Amino acid sequence: MGRELILPGIGNQVEDVYFLASQARIRFSIPEHGRLLLHGLPVEPPDPFDTVICVDFVGQPQGVKGKHHLWDKVIFANRGANA
């Protein structure tokens, strides 16, 4: 149920995906190298003005070489021990 979203150019293993405001987890899979597929997204965004989806990576975020990706448009935040 719900919608899906593909995020291309992902070069790392993904630990978790969730909405920032509610901390609600988002189901995900990696059907092929470099693509992150988010499952079951709500039809209406949780925030009509600014819904933020967080992706926790293993290590520093890396793109996949030779693939088109959105790294120039994505803001990465390091959620370290102080977060």
N, C-alpha and C positions, 0 to 999 in steps of 0.2 A: 504494500500500500504506500502511497505517496509518490513523490517524484525522485528522479535521480540526477546526479550531476557528475560529470567527469572532469577531473583536474589533471591535465597532461604535464609531462616533464618532471615528474617526481622521481628523484634519484635515490632517496633514502627509504629505509624501512619506516613504516608509520606505526606509532604506538597507540594513538587515540585521536578521535575527532569529536568535537562537541561545539555547541553554541556557547559563545562567551557569556551572554547575559544570564542564561538559565543553568549553564553547566550540563544541560541535557546531552547525553551521548548520541552520536550519529553512527549508524551502522555503516561499515565500509568494507570494500574488498579491493584487491589489486589484480584485475583480470589479466593484465599483461604488464611487462616491465615498463615503468615510466608513466603508468596511468593509475590514478586513484579514483575509484568509483564510490560515490556516496549514495546510500540507499535510504528510502523511506523518508525523504525530506517532506515537510508539511507543504500543502498546496499554497497556503498563505504564509508569508515569512513571519517569524516570531516578533520582529520589530518592523513596522511598515516603512521606517525611514533608514535604518542602519543595522541590518542583521550581520553579525560577525561570526564566521565559522573558524574555529581554531583547529590546527593540525599539529599534534605533537610528534616530532620526528626522533629517530634514534640518531644522535649526533647533530652536527650542523646541517641545515638544509642544503641540499645539492640538487642541481638540475641534471637532466640526462643529456649528454653531449649529442649533438646532431639532431635533436628534437626541437620543435618549436615549443616554447614555454612562456609563462606569464611572470617570470621572476621579477621583471622590471616593474610590475604592477602590484606585487604582493608585499605586504609588510610582515616581516618576521620578528617575533618577540621571543626572547630567550627566557623561558619560565624556569629559572634556576631555583636553588634552595630557598632563596629569599622571596619567592613569589607567593 
